Amino acid sequence: MNPSEPRLLRVEAVADLPVLWATLQRLDLVATLDRHFPAPASWKGPLSPGEVLALWLLFLVSQGDHCLSHVEPWVAQHQGVLSALLGKTVLPVHAHDDRLADWLTRLGKGTAFGALERDLNQQTIRVYQLPTDLVRIDATTANSYAAVLSEQGLLQFGHSKDDPDRPQVKIAAAVLDPLGLPLATAVVPGNSTDDPLYIPAIQAVQQSFGSGGRTYVGDCKMAALATRAFVAAGADYYLCPLSESQVSRAQRRQLLQPVFDGTQALQQVRRPGGEGQPDELVAEGFAVDVELTATVGGQAVRWTERRWLVRSQAYAQAQEAALERRLATATQALRELVVRKQGKKQLFHAQLMQAAEAIVQREGVEGLLRYTTRALMTTRTVRAYRGRPARQETEVFFEMAVGRNEAAIADKKREMGWQVYGTNARALTLPQAVWAYRGQYRVEDDWSRLKGRPLGLTPLYLQDEGRIGGLVYLLSLALRLLTLLEWVVRERLRQEEAKLQGVYAGQPGRKTARPSAELLLATMKAISVSVVEVNGQVHALLSPLTEVQKRLLALWGLPPDLYEKIASGFPIPPPNTSEP
């Protein structure tokens, strides 16, 4: 071989690792981890505990995998890049699964993670200049294949939308609007009720940012009087729907009667229409004020709650369509009661009425359908046959007439779509209240990321309950990272009134103003470093960045030479793969 010809020694993927590491540095995560989780006396190696966990976070977010045993071989494949990022030699053994398992145990034990979240919250708000006036709170469950260990353990059977046949843990979180940034995370037994989880979440946020002037938005389980009183006592605000436990159906009907009578004026909430299109009516409603009293910490608390009665157009249409489907199902089932079929037992009047009542109750249409039965008789002549004389046989059968009670159906429909929202923020207008609550999907987006792709918490295979809690906390850090990467780009695009192009594989012309973090990071995956020998000299060469990749670095506010620094700091020759 000609010695002057380049010889490729190896290629190492760089991908999105510099972007992720730069974001961790902005958050000062490594130092914060080392401060709250100092190295134990038995700790060995050049990397601090915070740096080891940061390596795991890089793997987790970049690969969408949190499996402990997969981290060490991944470090071996990215050893040069990781060493360049950390500025010290990184060995695969530093990410051994036993060491990572110990980290999970430490994360899940005690209150140190809560203190870590407080410091990260303050650092994040300071660096990214985020507003802190609106916080959303919600809870979800995560199923596990492990067995229930004890009645006091985390893993318990409970109500679940996912799989009620498997034990679960419950996760509560407070997230910052509008980006969905996790501020406080709690892991509790899977059979816990949601109501008691809200006050600790609010207290955790108050410990980070103080109390006074902040709005907390939650679902109907946040509407417990104790929770609302706690928020009001802290000079903060709440917004949540009130269930029938707070406003009974009779009370709501009484409040709505002036609307039905035409004496109550309604405010409207409209969504701007497209070009040349009229604005869309989204909701309409009105407010009443109620004086409330409760006890918080032994002290009486009094406040005025504004209750917005709101009719959502989409909700009303969905409920009406569902009612019509139930009416059609019930009508068909009622008519089939009297249809004679082979092997079907004939029902007589009392039995028919009992079966009809069960059908309307099952479909939830009591009082909305009228049905009556009528007995009919037919007589037919039977010819003589084999010694049997001719005879007359009488057969009894029934008809069922089914009709709609249109007046009752109309009354039912006019009550559809109405919700009652309670808030002590009396300055909040109806449009502000409606759009604030409709933003709850941001919490659901976080749950989708946490339990599905890319973080993949469920189903849980860990057996140790302490490590299960630690894994949830670790994934909340990864979720924080993804949320920030996504929000920074979206916010910059919003400020520039621009759209991003070239991030969709196979669709170079497609544009978006709201790219996901996963889509953005995938755009950086093709970047690599090639180690080449030329004339006896070894060089690390970075693959050229595309215009889209350069644009993303600018949107993230990262230096344009971020990746060049990796190539210049790339270790040549490669570091040893074992401890000295």
Secondary structure, DSSP 8 states (H G I E B T S, - for coil): --TTS-EEEEEEE-TTHHHHHHHHHHTTHHHHHHHHS---TT--SSS-HHHHHHHHHHHHHHHT---GGGHHHHHHHTHHHHHHHHTS---GGGG-HHHHHHHHHHHTSTTHHHHHHHHHHHHHHHHHT---SEEEEEEEEEEBSS----TTSS-B----SS-TTS-EEEEEEEEETTTTEEEEEEEEETT--SGGGHHHHHHHHHHHH-SSS-EEE--GGGG-HHHHHHHHHTT-EEEEE--TTTS-HHHHHHHHHHHHHT-S--EEEEE---TT---EEEEEEEEEEEEEEEEETTEEEEEEEEEEEEEEHHHHHHHHHHHHHHHHHHHHHHHHTT---TT-----HHHHHHHHHHHHHHHT-TTTEEEEEEEEEEEEEE--BTTB--EEEEEEEEEEEEEE-HHHHHHHHHTTTEEEEEES-TT--HHHHHHHHHTTHHHHHHHHHHHSTTT---SB----HHHHHHHHHHHHHHHHHHHHHHHHHHHHHHHHT--EES-STT-TT-EESS--HHHHHHHTTT-EEEEEEETTEEEEEE----HHHHHHHHHTT--TTHHHHHHHT--SS---SS--
